[in-house]
Amino acid sequence: MWTWFYRLSSPPYVYRTAAACMPWLLGGAALAIAYGVVDGLAFAPPDYQQGDAFRIIYVHAPSAWLSLFAYMTMAVAGGIGLIWRIKMGHAVAAASAPIGASFTLAALVTGSLWGRPMWGTYWAWDPRLTSELILLFLYVGVMALRSAFDDPNRGDRAAALLAVVGMVNVPIIHFSVVWWNSLHQGATVAKLGKPEMPGSMLWPLLAMLFGFMLFYGAVLCIRLRGEVLNRERQSAWVREAIGS
């Protein structure tokens, strides 16, 4: 196990592995998202309360889930870089940050569009919405802090520390609808017992979530390859790879 773990600290190994995984992830993402879009928009029945407006859930919910997943990936990778001083951990964290920020922005925008017909307003200082907005600020802060240092190593360490500290916001986002009175609806899928959504609505949602996760993985591989090349640009293996 530890041999495999430390192989991930090798830039050439990470670069080649990301290249090998990328087309499979993109292909799987395309298939899953295509199924989710067609089934969710054309075949899922309207919600008995929200009508067809509920269909924005097929973009909003996966974007919200991925905003948290990408942040946890960034924080864990940054923590690995801090604790074990594995530079590729910082590379994964740097590659994940803008992707997670994009998912967070998508979750906030689609949530606002959903909130207008449901709540009568695009924005309310609801605990779930506010903590998700803080998540976006954390992403921006991590990216800004990394670029604020002339020394890349110091920037990586500072950004990783902020990302790890910011993990406290993740459970706040997840449990905010339980801990406080919230306009945001409670959990309908990620809950103990049987989900409240019927299968005709649930399966396309799960397909979209799976597709978004594969898409995140594919884009992460693309960005990670760029990070590796940028960080190792003076290495002989990079010059050979570019020359070939």
Secondary structure, DSSP 4 states (H G I P E B T S, - for coil): -HHHHHHTT-HHHHHHHHHHHHHHHHHHHHHHHHHHHHIIIIISPPBTTTBGGGGGHHHHHHHHHHHHHHHHHHHHHHHHHHHH--HHHHHHHHHHHHHHHHHHHHHHHHHHHHHHHHHSSS----HHHHHHHHHHHHHHHHHHHHHT-SSHHHHHHHHHHHHHHGGGHHHHHHHHHHHS--SS---SSSSSSS-SS-HHHHHHHHHHHHHHHHHHHHHHHHHHHHHHHHHTTTSHHHHHHHH-
